[in-house]
Amino acid sequence: MDRRNDARTAELNNLRLALAAFALQLAAFEMRLQLTAFDMRKSGRLLRAGAKPGLPAPPPDINCRPQKERLIGGQ
């Protein structure tokens, strides 16, 4: 019976640790979200999605040509 209680106690401690780690990650996420909202209000600009400025755009995909170019033999 003692081994069963030890296993339950260990599992309970693991769950408490996981919950505490999740709470810290959630708090950090909420702080980043608040800072982002503050920066947006302060600057009056919306945040841009996508790549950072100054990075070149990736080359277009060859398979994304218009359908007319894909037709073969005058179809």
PQR file with spaces between the fields and no chain letter, atoms N, CA, C, O and H, PARSE charges and radii, in Angstrom:
ATOM       1  N    MET     1       0.821   -1.195    0.000 -0.4000 1.5000
ATOM       2  CA   MET     1       0.000    0.000    0.000 -0.0000 2.0000
ATOM       3  C    MET     1       0.863    1.255    0.000  0.5500 1.7000
ATOM       4  O    MET     1       0.479    2.281   -0.562 -0.5500 1.4000
ATOM       5  N    ASP     2       2.026    1.170    0.630 -0.4000 1.5000
ATOM       6  CA   ASP     2       2.911    2.331    0.713 -0.0000 2.0000
ATOM       7  C    ASP     2       3.456    2.721   -0.661  0.5500 1.7000
ATOM       8  O    ASP     2       3.600    3.906   -0.962 -0.5500 1.4000
ATOM       9  H    ASP     2       2.338    0.337    1.087  0.4000 1.0000
ATOM      10  N    ARG     3       3.760    1.712   -1.500 -0.4000 1.5000
ATOM      11  CA   ARG     3       4.272    2.001   -2.849 -0.0000 2.0000
ATOM      12  C    ARG     3       3.226    2.729   -3.680  0.5500 1.7000
ATOM      13  O    ARG     3       3.559    3.627   -4.454 -0.5500 1.4000
ATOM      14  H    ARG     3       3.643    0.750   -1.256  0.4000 1.0000
ATOM      15  N    ARG     4       1.979    2.353   -3.526 -0.4000 1.5000
ATOM      16  CA   ARG     4       0.908    2.991   -4.284 -0.0000 2.0000
ATOM      17  C    ARG     4       0.781    4.458   -3.889  0.5500 1.7000
ATOM      18  O    ARG     4       0.593    5.316   -4.751 -0.5500 1.4000
ATOM      19  H    ARG     4       1.708    1.624   -2.897  0.4000 1.0000
ATOM      20  N    ASN     5       0.879    4.751   -2.608 -0.4000 1.5000
ATOM      21  CA   ASN     5       0.823    6.136   -2.140 -0.0000 2.0000
ATOM      22  C    ASN     5       2.029    6.934   -2.623  0.5500 1.7000
ATOM      23  O    ASN     5       1.898    8.106   -2.977 -0.5500 1.4000
ATOM      24  H    ASN     5       1.032    4.054   -1.907  0.4000 1.0000
ATOM      25  N    ASP     6       3.202    6.304   -2.638 -0.4000 1.5000
ATOM      26  CA   ASP     6       4.402    6.983   -3.136 -0.0000 2.0000
ATOM      27  C    ASP     6       4.247    7.335   -4.616  0.5500 1.7000
ATOM      28  O    ASP     6       4.644    8.421   -5.041 -0.5500 1.4000
ATOM      29  H    ASP     6       3.309    5.352   -2.351  0.4000 1.0000
ATOM      30  N    ALA     7       3.679    6.432   -5.393 -0.4000 1.5000
ATOM      31  CA   ALA     7       3.468    6.689   -6.819 -0.0000 2.0000
ATOM      32  C    ALA     7       2.473    7.825   -7.020  0.5500 1.7000
ATOM      33  O    ALA     7       2.669    8.682   -7.881 -0.5500 1.4000
ATOM      34  H    ALA     7       3.357    5.550   -5.049  0.4000 1.0000
ATOM      35  N    ARG     8       1.425    7.831   -6.237 -0.4000 1.5000
ATOM      36  CA   ARG     8       0.435    8.907   -6.352 -0.0000 2.0000
ATOM      37  C    ARG     8       1.024   10.245   -5.937  0.5500 1.7000
ATOM      38  O    ARG     8       0.754   11.271   -6.560 -0.5500 1.4000
ATOM      39  H    ARG     8       1.266    7.134   -5.538  0.4000 1.0000
ATOM      40  N    THR     9       1.830   10.229   -4.886 -0.4000 1.5000
ATOM      41  CA   THR     9       2.474   11.460   -4.438 -0.0000 2.0000
ATOM      42  C    THR     9       3.433   11.992   -5.498  0.5500 1.7000
ATOM      43  O    THR     9       3.482   13.195   -5.754 -0.5500 1.4000
ATOM      44  H    THR     9       2.049    9.395   -4.380  0.4000 1.0000
ATOM      45  N    ALA    10       4.196   11.087   -6.112 -0.4000 1.5000
ATOM      46  CA   ALA    10       5.129   11.498   -7.169 -0.0000 2.0000
ATOM      47  C    ALA    10       4.367   12.063   -8.366  0.5500 1.7000
ATOM      48  O    ALA    10       4.767   13.081   -8.933 -0.5500 1.4000
ATOM      49  H    ALA    10       4.156   10.110   -5.904  0.4000 1.0000
ATOM      50  N    GLU    11       3.273   11.408   -8.752 -0.4000 1.5000
ATOM      51  CA   GLU    11       2.481   11.894   -9.874 -0.0000 2.0000
ATOM      52  C    GLU    11       1.858   13.244   -9.562  0.5500 1.7000
ATOM      53  O    GLU    11       1.814   14.121  -10.425 -0.5500 1.4000
ATOM      54  H    GLU    11       2.949   10.582   -8.292  0.4000 1.0000
ATOM      55  N    LEU    12       1.379   13.419   -8.349 -0.4000 1.5000
ATOM      56  CA   LEU    12       0.814   14.704   -7.943 -0.0000 2.0000
ATOM      57  C    LEU    12       1.857   15.807   -7.996  0.5500 1.7000
ATOM      58  O    LEU    12       1.568   16.919   -8.437 -0.5500 1.4000
ATOM      59  H    LEU    12       1.414   12.707   -7.648  0.4000 1.0000
ATOM      60  N    ASN    13       3.066   15.504   -7.548 -0.4000 1.5000
ATOM      61  CA   ASN    13       4.150   16.490   -7.621 -0.0000 2.0000
ATOM      62  C    ASN    13       4.499   16.831   -9.067  0.5500 1.7000
ATOM      63  O    ASN    13       4.764   17.990   -9.388 -0.5500 1.4000
ATOM      64  H    ASN    13       3.300   14.601   -7.190  0.4000 1.0000
ATOM      65  N    ASN    14       4.499   15.815   -9.947 -0.4000 1.5000
ATOM      66  CA   ASN    14       4.766   16.071  -11.370 -0.0000 2.0000
ATOM      67  C    ASN    14       3.685   16.955  -11.978  0.5500 1.7000
ATOM      68  O    ASN    14       3.982   17.851  -12.768 -0.5500 1.4000
ATOM      69  H    ASN    14       4.284   14.873   -9.687  0.4000 1.0000
ATOM      70  N    LEU    15       2.434   16.705  -11.611 -0.4000 1.5000
ATOM      71  CA   LEU    15       1.339   17.528  -12.125 -0.0000 2.0000
ATOM      72  C    LEU    15       1.432   18.972  -11.616  0.5500 1.7000
ATOM      73  O    LEU    15       1.163   19.915  -12.359 -0.5500 1.4000
ATOM      74  H    LEU    15       2.192   15.977  -10.969  0.4000 1.0000
ATOM      75  N    ARG    16       1.807   19.131  -10.371 -0.4000 1.5000
ATOM      76  CA   ARG    16       1.976   20.488   -9.823 -0.0000 2.0000
ATOM      77  C    ARG    16       3.099   21.225  -10.550  0.5500 1.7000
ATOM      78  O    ARG    16       2.974   22.409  -10.862 -0.5500 1.4000
ATOM      79  H    ARG    16       2.025   18.364   -9.767  0.4000 1.0000
ATOM      80  N    LEU    17       4.184   20.522  -10.814 -0.4000 1.5000
ATOM      81  CA   LEU    17       5.305   21.134  -11.526 -0.0000 2.0000
ATOM      82  C    LEU    17       4.894   21.530  -12.947  0.5500 1.7000
ATOM      83  O    LEU    17       5.232   22.617  -13.414 -0.5500 1.4000
ATOM      84  H    LEU    17       4.285   19.560  -10.560  0.4000 1.0000
ATOM      85  N    ALA    18       4.163   20.643  -13.630 -0.4000 1.5000
ATOM      86  CA   ALA    18       3.702   20.949  -14.986 -0.0000 2.0000
ATOM      87  C    ALA    18       2.749   22.145  -14.980  0.5500 1.7000
ATOM      88  O    ALA    18       2.822   23.002  -15.860 -0.5500 1.4000
ATOM      89  H    ALA    18       3.888   19.760  -13.251  0.4000 1.0000
ATOM      90  N    LEU    19       1.866   22.201  -13.997 -0.4000 1.5000
ATOM      91  CA   LEU    19       0.935   23.323  -13.905 -0.0000 2.0000
ATOM      92  C    LEU    19       1.662   24.632  -13.628  0.5500 1.7000
ATOM      93  O    LEU    19       1.310   25.671  -14.187 -0.5500 1.4000
ATOM      94  H    LEU    19       1.807   21.504  -13.282  0.4000 1.0000
ATOM      95  N    ALA    20       2.671   24.587  -12.769 -0.4000 1.5000
ATOM      96  CA   ALA    20       3.446   25.797  -12.475 -0.0000 2.0000
ATOM      97  C    ALA    20       4.211   26.268  -13.712  0.5500 1.7000
ATOM      98  O    ALA    20       4.279   27.468  -13.982 -0.5500 1.4000
ATOM      99  H    ALA    20       2.957   23.743  -12.314  0.4000 1.0000
ATOM     100  N    ALA    21       4.788   25.323  -14.465 -0.4000 1.5000
ATOM     101  CA   ALA    21       5.510   25.685  -15.686 -0.0000 2.0000
ATOM     102  C    ALA    21       4.561   26.301  -16.707  0.5500 1.7000
ATOM     103  O    ALA    21       4.905   27.282  -17.366 -0.5500 1.4000
ATOM     104  H    ALA    21       4.733   24.349  -14.246  0.4000 1.0000
ATOM     105  N    PHE    22       3.370   25.727  -16.838 -0.4000 1.5000
ATOM     106  CA   PHE    22       2.384   26.280  -17.764 -0.0000 2.0000
ATOM     107  C    PHE    22       1.963   27.679  -17.339  0.5500 1.7000
ATOM     108  O    PHE    22       1.819   28.565  -18.182 -0.5500 1.4000
ATOM     109  H    PHE    22       3.090   24.930  -16.303  0.4000 1.0000
ATOM     110  N    ALA    23       1.765   27.885  -16.050 -0.4000 1.5000
ATOM     111  CA   ALA    23       1.367   29.206  -15.555 -0.0000 2.0000
ATOM     112  C    ALA    23       2.441   30.252  -15.864  0.5500 1.7000
ATOM     113  O    ALA    23       2.121   31.389  -16.212 -0.5500 1.4000
ATOM     114  H    ALA    23       1.882   27.165  -15.366  0.4000 1.0000
ATOM     115  N    LEU    24       3.711   29.868  -15.738 -0.4000 1.5000
ATOM     116  CA   LEU    24       4.794   30.806  -16.072 -0.0000 2.0000
ATOM     117  C    LEU    24       4.812   31.127  -17.556  0.5500 1.7000
ATOM     118  O    LEU    24       4.994   32.283  -17.938 -0.5500 1.4000
ATOM     119  H    LEU    24       3.971   28.944  -15.455  0.4000 1.0000
ATOM     120  N    GLN    25       4.627   30.119  -18.395 -0.4000 1.5000
ATOM     121  CA   GLN    25       4.613   30.358  -19.839 -0.0000 2.0000
ATOM     122  C    GLN    25       3.432   31.234  -20.237  0.5500 1.7000
ATOM     123  O    GLN    25       3.562   32.108  -21.094 -0.5500 1.4000
ATOM     124  H    GLN    25       4.479   29.179  -18.085  0.4000 1.0000
ATOM     125  N    LEU    26       2.288   31.001  -19.620 -0.4000 1.5000
ATOM     126  CA   LEU    26       1.109   31.817  -19.917 -0.0000 2.0000
ATOM     127  C    LEU    26       1.322   33.259  -19.479  0.5500 1.7000
ATOM     128  O    LEU    26       0.944   34.184  -20.198 -0.5500 1.4000
ATOM     129  H    LEU    26       2.182   30.291  -18.924  0.4000 1.0000
ATOM     130  N    ALA    27       1.918   33.463  -18.318 -0.4000 1.5000
ATOM     131  CA   ALA    27       2.188   34.820  -17.840 -0.0000 2.0000
ATOM     132  C    ALA    27       3.151   35.542  -18.777  0.5500 1.7000
ATOM     133  O    ALA    27       2.963   36.721  -19.077 -0.5500 1.4000
ATOM     134  H    ALA    27       2.225   32.712  -17.734  0.4000 1.0000
ATOM     135  N    ALA    28       4.179   34.838  -19.239 -0.4000 1.5000
ATOM     136  CA   ALA    28       5.139   35.453  -20.169 -0.0000 2.0000
ATOM     137  C    ALA    28       4.454   35.813  -21.487  0.5500 1.7000
ATOM     138  O    ALA    28       4.711   36.878  -22.048 -0.5500 1.4000
ATOM     139  H    ALA    28       4.332   33.880  -18.996  0.4000 1.0000
ATOM     140  N    PHE    29       3.594   34.943  -21.977 -0.4000 1.5000
ATOM     141  CA   PHE    29       2.863   35.222  -23.207 -0.0000 2.0000
ATOM     142  C    PHE    29       1.961   36.437  -23.048  0.5500 1.7000
ATOM     143  O    PHE    29       1.908   37.294  -23.931 -0.5500 1.4000
ATOM     144  H    PHE    29       3.385   34.077  -21.521  0.4000 1.0000
ATOM     145  N    GLU    30       1.256   36.513  -21.934 -0.4000 1.5000
ATOM     146  CA   GLU    30       0.368   37.653  -21.703 -0.0000 2.0000
ATOM     147  C    GLU    30       1.157   38.949  -21.591  0.5500 1.7000
ATOM     148  O    GLU    30       0.687   39.992  -22.048 -0.5500 1.4000
ATOM     149  H    GLU    30       1.299   35.817  -21.218  0.4000 1.0000
ATOM     150  N    MET    31       2.338   38.909  -20.998 -0.4000 1.5000
ATOM     151  CA   MET    31       3.159   40.123  -20.915 -0.0000 2.0000
ATOM     152  C    MET    31       3.604   40.566  -22.298  0.5500 1.7000
ATOM     153  O    MET    31       3.578   41.758  -22.604 -0.5500 1.4000
ATOM     154  H    MET    31       2.719   38.063  -20.627  0.4000 1.0000
ATOM     155  N    ARG    32       4.013   39.617  -23.139 -0.4000 1.5000
ATOM     156  CA   ARG    32       4.410   39.974  -24.508 -0.0000 2.0000
ATOM     157  C    ARG    32       3.237   40.559  -25.268  0.5500 1.7000
ATOM     158  O    ARG    32       3.401   41.508  -26.035 -0.5500 1.4000
ATOM     159  H    ARG    32       4.034   38.649  -22.890  0.4000 1.0000
ATOM     160  N    LEU    33       2.053   39.999  -25.059 -0.4000 1.5000
ATOM     161  CA   LEU    33       0.861   40.493  -25.731 -0.0000 2.0000
ATOM     162  C    LEU    33       0.539   41.914  -25.289  0.5500 1.7000
ATOM     163  O    LEU    33       0.191   42.756  -26.117 -0.5500 1.4000
ATOM     164  H    LEU    33       1.920   39.229  -24.436  0.4000 1.0000
ATOM     165  N    GLN    34       0.650   42.187  -23.994 -0.4000 1.5000
ATOM     166  CA   GLN    34       0.385   43.532  -23.484 -0.0000 2.0000
ATOM     167  C    GLN    34       1.422   44.530  -24.003  0.5500 1.7000
ATOM     168  O    GLN    34       1.074   45.660  -24.346 -0.5500 1.4000
ATOM     169  H    GLN    34       0.932   41.503  -23.322  0.4000 1.0000
ATOM     170  N    LEU    35       2.688   44.122  -24.063 -0.4000 1.5000
ATOM     171  CA   LEU    35       3.716   45.018  -24.578 -0.0000 2.0000
ATOM     172  C    LEU    35       3.487   45.326  -26.051  0.5500 1.7000
ATOM     173  O    LEU    35       3.699   46.452  -26.499 -0.5500 1.4000
ATOM     174  H    LEU    35       2.970   43.204  -23.784  0.4000 1.0000
ATOM     175  N    THR    36       3.053   44.316  -26.799 -0.4000 1.5000
ATOM     176  CA   THR    36       2.769   44.535  -28.214 -0.0000 2.0000
ATOM     177  C    THR    36       1.610   45.510  -28.372  0.5500 1.7000
ATOM     178  O    THR    36       1.675   46.424  -29.194 -0.5500 1.4000
ATOM     179  H    THR    36       2.881   43.401  -26.435  0.4000 1.0000
ATOM     180  N    ALA    37       0.557   45.322  -27.596 -0.4000 1.5000
ATOM     181  CA   ALA    37      -0.586   46.228  -27.675 -0.0000 2.0000
ATOM     182  C    ALA    37      -0.169   47.641  -27.273  0.5500 1.7000
ATOM     183  O    ALA    37      -0.610   48.613  -27.885 -0.5500 1.4000
ATOM     184  H    ALA    37       0.505   44.579  -26.928  0.4000 1.0000
ATOM     185  N    PHE    38       0.678   47.760  -26.250 -0.4000 1.5000
ATOM     186  CA   PHE    38       1.164   49.074  -25.827 -0.0000 2.0000
ATOM     187  C    PHE    38       1.978   49.732  -26.942  0.5500 1.7000
ATOM     188  O    PHE    38       1.800   50.918  -27.222 -0.5500 1.4000
ATOM     189  H    PHE    38       1.037   46.970  -25.753  0.4000 1.0000
ATOM     190  N    ASP    39       2.867   48.970  -27.579 -0.4000 1.5000
ATOM     191  CA   ASP    39       3.674   49.511  -28.675 -0.0000 2.0000
ATOM     192  C    ASP    39       2.794   49.959  -29.837  0.5500 1.7000
ATOM     193  O    ASP    39       3.078   50.972  -30.477 -0.5500 1.4000
ATOM     194  H    ASP    39       3.012   48.007  -27.351  0.4000 1.0000
ATOM     195  N    MET    40       1.731   49.212  -30.110 -0.4000 1.5000
ATOM     196  CA   MET    40       0.832   49.585  -31.206 -0.0000 2.0000
ATOM     197  C    MET    40       0.111   50.891  -30.886  0.5500 1.7000
ATOM     198  O    MET    40      -0.023   51.756  -31.753 -0.5500 1.4000
ATOM     199  H    MET    40       1.501   48.390  -29.590  0.4000 1.0000
ATOM     200  N    ARG    41      -0.358   51.039  -29.636 -0.4000 1.5000
ATOM     201  CA   ARG    41      -1.044   52.283  -29.256 -0.0000 2.0000
ATOM     202  C    ARG    41      -0.071   53.460  -29.267  0.5500 1.7000
ATOM     203  O    ARG    41      -0.419   54.565  -29.683 -0.5500 1.4000
ATOM     204  H    ARG    41      -0.249   50.337  -28.932  0.4000 1.0000
ATOM     205  N    LYS    42       1.142   53.208  -28.807 -0.4000 1.5000
ATOM     206  CA   LYS    42       2.142   54.270  -28.715 -0.0000 2.0000
ATOM     207  C    LYS    42       2.545   54.777  -30.095  0.5500 1.7000
ATOM     208  O    LYS    42       2.651   55.984  -30.312 -0.5500 1.4000
ATOM     209  H    LYS    42       1.425   52.310  -28.469  0.4000 1.0000
ATOM     210  N    SER    43       2.769   53.855  -31.025 -0.4000 1.5000
ATOM     211  CA   SER    43       3.232   54.254  -32.353 -0.0000 2.0000
ATOM     212  C    SER    43       2.082   54.614  -33.283  0.5500 1.7000
ATOM     213  O    SER    43       2.285   55.322  -34.269 -0.5500 1.4000
ATOM     214  H    SER    43       2.683   52.874  -30.849  0.4000 1.0000
ATOM     215  N    GLY    44       0.884   54.138  -32.984 -0.4000 1.5000
ATOM     216  CA   GLY    44      -0.254   54.422  -33.848 -0.0000 2.0000
ATOM     217  C    GLY    44      -0.250   53.607  -35.119  0.5500 1.7000
ATOM     218  O    GLY    44      -1.016   53.887  -36.040 -0.5500 1.4000
ATOM     219  H    GLY    44       0.719   53.563  -32.183  0.4000 1.0000
ATOM     220  N    ARG    45       0.611   52.595  -35.181 -0.4000 1.5000
ATOM     221  CA   ARG    45       0.697   51.763  -36.387 -0.0000 2.0000
ATOM     222  C    ARG    45       0.288   50.340  -36.052  0.5500 1.7000
ATOM     223  O    ARG    45       0.404   49.888  -34.913 -0.5500 1.4000
ATOM     224  H    ARG    45       1.234   52.368  -34.432  0.4000 1.0000
ATOM     225  N    LEU    46      -0.191   49.651  -37.073 -0.4000 1.5000
ATOM     226  CA   LEU    46      -0.481   48.239  -36.934 -0.0000 2.0000
ATOM     227  C    LEU    46       0.798   47.448  -37.141  0.5500 1.7000
ATOM     228  O    LEU    46       1.701   47.889  -37.852 -0.5500 1.4000
ATOM     229  H    LEU    46      -0.284   50.019  -37.998  0.4000 1.0000
ATOM     230  N    LEU    47       0.871   46.302  -36.533 -0.4000 1.5000
ATOM     231  CA   LEU    47       2.012   45.429  -36.752 -0.0000 2.0000
ATOM     232  C    LEU    47       1.898   44.766  -38.111  0.5500 1.7000
ATOM     233  O    LEU    47       0.804   44.444  -38.573 -0.5500 1.4000
ATOM     234  H    LEU    47       0.137   45.943  -35.956  0.4000 1.0000
ATOM     235  N    ARG    48       3.044   44.567  -38.742 -0.4000 1.5000
ATOM     236  CA   ARG    48       3.049   43.908  -40.037 -0.0000 2.0000
ATOM     237  C    ARG    48       3.307   42.432  -39.845  0.5500 1.7000
ATOM     238  O    ARG    48       4.142   42.032  -39.033 -0.5500 1.4000
ATOM     239  H    ARG    48       3.933   44.828  -38.366  0.4000 1.0000
ATOM     240  N    ALA    49       2.591   41.635  -40.590 -0.4000 1.5000
ATOM     241  CA   ALA    49       2.816   40.194  -40.555 -0.0000 2.0000
ATOM     242  C    ALA    49       3.788   39.826  -41.674  0.5500 1.7000
ATOM     243  O    ALA    49       3.928   40.561  -42.652 -0.5500 1.4000
ATOM     244  H    ALA    49       1.913   41.960  -41.250  0.4000 1.0000
ATOM     245  N    GLY    50       4.440   38.714  -41.525 -0.4000 1.5000
ATOM     246  CA   GLY    50       5.305   38.234  -42.589 -0.0000 2.0000
ATOM     247  C    GLY    50       6.766   38.397  -42.250  0.5500 1.7000
ATOM     248  O    GLY    50       7.151   38.473  -41.083 -0.5500 1.4000
ATOM     249  H    GLY    50       4.327   38.118  -40.731  0.4000 1.0000
ATOM     250  N    ALA    51       7.580   38.449  -43.305 -0.4000 1.5000
ATOM     251  CA   ALA    51       9.025   38.499  -43.146 -0.0000 2.0000
ATOM     252  C    ALA    51       9.472   39.856  -42.624  0.5500 1.7000
ATOM     253  O    ALA    51       8.756   40.851  -42.736 -0.5500 1.4000
ATOM     254  H    ALA    51       7.267   38.387  -44.253  0.4000 1.0000
ATOM     255  N    LYS    52      10.644   39.875  -42.064 -0.4000 1.5000
ATOM     256  CA   LYS    52      11.213   41.124  -41.572 -0.0000 2.0000
ATOM     257  C    LYS    52      11.594   42.008  -42.749  0.5500 1.7000
ATOM     258  O    LYS    52      11.924   41.494  -43.818 -0.5500 1.4000
ATOM     259  H    LYS    52      11.226   39.067  -41.973  0.4000 1.0000
ATOM     260  N    PRO    53      11.555   43.328  -42.580 -0.5600 1.5000
ATOM     261  CA   PRO    53      11.926   44.207  -43.683  0.2800 2.0000
ATOM     262  C    PRO    53      13.385   43.994  -44.071  0.5500 1.7000
ATOM     263  O    PRO    53      14.244   43.752  -43.223 -0.5500 1.4000
ATOM     264  N    GLY    54      13.639   44.091  -45.359 -0.4000 1.5000
ATOM     265  CA   GLY    54      14.997   43.944  -45.851 -0.0000 2.0000
ATOM     266  C    GLY    54      15.328   42.542  -46.319  0.5500 1.7000
ATOM     267  O    GLY    54      16.358   42.339  -46.962 -0.5500 1.4000
ATOM     268  H    GLY    54      12.942   44.288  -46.048  0.4000 1.0000
ATOM     269  N    LEU    55      14.486   41.572  -46.015 -0.4000 1.5000
ATOM     270  CA   LEU    55      14.726   40.218  -46.489 -0.0000 2.0000
ATOM     271  C    LEU    55      14.108   40.058  -47.867  0.5500 1.7000
ATOM     272  O    LEU    55      12.989   40.514  -48.101 -0.5500 1.4000
ATOM     273  H    LEU    55      13.649   41.737  -45.493  0.4000 1.0000
ATOM     274  N    PRO    56      14.823   39.415  -48.782 -0.5600 1.5000
ATOM     275  CA   PRO    56      14.255   39.234  -50.120  0.2800 2.0000
ATOM     276  C    PRO    56      13.105   38.237  -50.099  0.5500 1.7000
ATOM     277  O    PRO    56      13.065   37.329  -49.269 -0.5500 1.4000
ATOM     278  N    ALA    57      12.191   38.419  -51.009 -0.4000 1.5000
ATOM     279  CA   ALA    57      11.064   37.499  -51.115 -0.0000 2.0000
ATOM     280  C    ALA    57      11.551   36.175  -51.676  0.5500 1.7000
ATOM     281  O    ALA    57      12.475   36.155  -52.489 -0.5500 1.4000
ATOM     282  H    ALA    57      12.223   39.157  -51.683  0.4000 1.0000
ATOM     283  N    PRO    58      10.954   35.082  -51.262 -0.5600 1.5000
ATOM     284  CA   PRO    58      11.355   33.784  -51.820  0.2800 2.0000
ATOM     285  C    PRO    58      10.982   33.710  -53.288  0.5500 1.7000
ATOM     286  O    PRO    58      10.042   34.377  -53.718 -0.5500 1.4000
ATOM     287  N    PRO    59      11.710   32.901  -54.077 -0.5600 1.5000
ATOM     288  CA   PRO    59      11.387   32.804  -55.504  0.2800 2.0000
ATOM     289  C    PRO    59      10.009   32.187  -55.698  0.5500 1.7000
ATOM     290  O    PRO    59       9.579   31.359  -54.895 -0.5500 1.4000
ATOM     291  N    PRO    60       9.317   32.585  -56.757 -0.5600 1.5000
ATOM     292  CA   PRO    60       7.985   32.025  -56.987  0.2800 2.0000
ATOM     293  C    PRO    60       8.082   30.528  -57.285  0.5500 1.7000
ATOM     294  O    PRO    60       9.075   30.051  -57.832 -0.5500 1.4000
ATOM     295  N    ASP    61       7.050   29.816  -56.919 -0.4000 1.5000
ATOM     296  CA   ASP    61       7.005   28.384  -57.146 -0.0000 2.0000
ATOM     297  C    ASP    61       6.755   28.121  -58.627  0.5500 1.7000
ATOM     298  O    ASP    61       5.881   28.746  -59.227 -0.5500 1.4000
ATOM     299  H    ASP    61       6.243   30.204  -56.475  0.4000 1.0000
ATOM     300  N    ILE    62       7.509   27.208  -59.217 -0.4000 1.5000
ATOM     301  CA   ILE    62       7.380   26.901  -60.641 -0.0000 2.0000
ATOM     302  C    ILE    62       6.004   26.325  -60.938  0.5500 1.7000
ATOM     303  O    ILE    62       5.453   26.560  -62.014 -0.5500 1.4000
ATOM     304  H    ILE    62       8.219   26.701  -58.729  0.4000 1.0000
ATOM     305  N    ASN    63       5.448   25.580  -60.004 -0.4000 1.5000
ATOM     306  CA   ASN    63       4.153   24.946  -60.226 -0.0000 2.0000
ATOM     307  C    ASN    63       2.991   25.902  -60.091  0.5500 1.7000
ATOM     308  O    ASN    63       1.845   25.481  -60.247 -0.5500 1.4000
ATOM     309  H    ASN    63       5.895   25.389  -59.130  0.4000 1.0000
ATOM     310  N    CYS    64       3.229   27.155  -59.812 -0.4000 1.5000
ATOM     311  CA   CYS    64       2.151   28.126  -59.614 -0.0000 2.0000
ATOM     312  C    CYS    64       1.931   28.986  -60.858  0.5500 1.7000
ATOM     313  O    CYS    64       1.424   30.102  -60.752 -0.5500 1.4000
ATOM     314  H    CYS    64       4.161   27.497  -59.685  0.4000 1.0000
ATOM     315  N    ARG    65       2.301   28.486  -62.022 -0.4000 1.5000
ATOM     316  CA   ARG    65       2.070   29.238  -63.259 -0.0000 2.0000
ATOM     317  C    ARG    65       0.585   29.258  -63.577  0.5500 1.7000
ATOM     318  O    ARG    65      -0.154   28.375  -63.142 -0.5500 1.4000
ATOM     319  H    ARG    65       2.713   27.579  -62.108  0.4000 1.0000
ATOM     320  N    PRO    66       0.142   30.249  -64.328 -0.5600 1.5000
ATOM     321  CA   PRO    66      -1.268   30.269  -64.728  0.2800 2.0000
ATOM     322  C    PRO    66      -1.614   29.004  -65.513  0.5500 1.7000
ATOM     323  O    PRO    66      -0.740   28.368  -66.102 -0.5500 1.4000
ATOM     324  N    GLN    67      -2.884   28.654  -65.513 -0.4000 1.5000
ATOM     325  CA   GLN    67      -3.299   27.395  -66.135 -0.0000 2.0000
ATOM     326  C    GLN    67      -3.042   27.387  -67.640  0.5500 1.7000
ATOM     327  O    GLN    67      -2.769   26.321  -68.192 -0.5500 1.4000
ATOM     328  H    GLN    67      -3.594   29.170  -65.034  0.4000 1.0000
ATOM     329  N    LYS    68      -3.115   28.518  -68.322 -0.4000 1.5000
ATOM     330  CA   LYS    68      -2.873   28.572  -69.766 -0.0000 2.0000
ATOM     331  C    LYS    68      -1.472   28.111  -70.095  0.5500 1.7000
ATOM     332  O    LYS    68      -1.267   27.452  -71.115 -0.5500 1.4000
ATOM     333  H    LYS    68      -3.336   29.384  -67.874  0.4000 1.0000
ATOM     334  N    GLU    69      -0.485   28.446  -69.245 -0.4000 1.5000
ATOM     335  CA   GLU    69       0.884   28.048  -69.502 -0.0000 2.0000
ATOM     336  C    GLU    69       1.087   26.556  -69.277  0.5500 1.7000
ATOM     337  O    GLU    69       2.026   25.981  -69.827 -0.5500 1.4000
ATOM     338  H    GLU    69      -0.652   28.982  -68.417  0.4000 1.0000
ATOM     339  N    ARG    70       0.241   25.918  -68.490 -0.4000 1.5000
ATOM     340  CA   ARG    70       0.396   24.513  -68.176 -0.0000 2.0000
ATOM     341  C    ARG    70      -0.202   23.608  -69.257  0.5500 1.7000
ATOM     342  O    ARG    70       0.138   22.428  -69.334 -0.5500 1.4000
ATOM     343  H    ARG    70      -0.522   26.385  -68.043  0.4000 1.0000
ATOM     344  N    LEU    71      -1.071   24.144  -70.072 -0.4000 1.5000
ATOM     345  CA   LEU    71      -1.708   23.326  -71.109 -0.0000 2.0000
ATOM     346  C    LEU    71      -0.693   22.899  -72.143  0.5500 1.7000
ATOM     347  O    LEU    71       0.162   23.689  -72.541 -0.5500 1.4000
ATOM     348  H    LEU    71      -1.348   25.102  -70.009  0.4000 1.0000
ATOM     349  N    ILE    72      -0.778   21.664  -72.579 -0.4000 1.5000
ATOM     350  CA   ILE    72       0.197   21.109  -73.527 -0.0000 2.0000
ATOM     351  C    ILE    72      -0.543   20.739  -74.809  0.5500 1.7000
ATOM     352  O    ILE    72      -1.661   20.226  -74.757 -0.5500 1.4000
ATOM     353  H    ILE    72      -1.473   21.021  -72.255  0.4000 1.0000
ATOM     354  N    GLY    73       0.077   20.998  -75.958 -0.4000 1.5000
ATOM     355  CA   GLY    73      -0.469   20.555  -77.240 -0.0000 2.0000
ATOM     356  C    GLY    73      -1.733   21.276  -77.683  0.5500 1.7000
ATOM     357  O    GLY    73      -2.559   20.691  -78.383 -0.5500 1.4000
ATOM     358  H    GLY    73       0.985   21.415  -76.000  0.4000 1.0000
ATOM     359  N    GLY    74      -1.898   22.526  -77.293 -0.4000 1.5000
ATOM     360  CA   GLY    74      -3.033   23.317  -77.761 -0.0000 2.0000
ATOM     361  C    GLY    74      -4.367   22.903  -77.175  0.5500 1.7000
ATOM     362  O    GLY    74      -5.404   23.159  -77.787 -0.5500 1.4000
ATOM     363  H    GLY    74      -1.227   23.002  -76.724  0.4000 1.0000
ATOM     364  N    GLN    75      -4.376   22.289  -76.040 -0.4000 1.5000
ATOM     365  CA   GLN    75      -5.633   21.875  -75.407 -0.0000 2.0000
ATOM     366  C    GLN    75      -6.382   23.074  -74.896  0.5500 1.7000
ATOM     367  O    GLN    75      -7.466   22.929  -74.330 -0.5500 1.4000
ATOM     368  H    GLN    75      -3.534   22.081  -75.543  0.4000 1.0000
